[in-house]
Amino acid sequence: MEHIDALIDDLIAREGDYVHHPADRGGPTRWGITEAVARRHGYHDKMTQLPRGRSRRDLQTYILACPRLCRCRRNCARIGGGIV
């Protein structure tokens, strides 16, 4: 679980706070969660108000639901790439 927590912390630090750039096909994003993902997880308020803790829980749910993601990330790191 510590590895997953570190993975989430890294993703949130990289993604940062709210962004909505026209060139980004993901649309509005906050703390690494796109608006589409937030809606799928039941969040219906403004994306600018999405709590960091909720993003953390949603990311954790996603990562735990994809058991091969951590193994894939380890393998990609060995060859010099990165995946989240």
Secondary structure, 3 states (H helix, E strand, C coil): CHHHHHHHHHHHHHHCCCECCCCCCCCCEECCEEHHHHHHCCCCCCHHHCCHHHHHHHHHHHHHHCCHHHHHHHHHHHCCCCCC
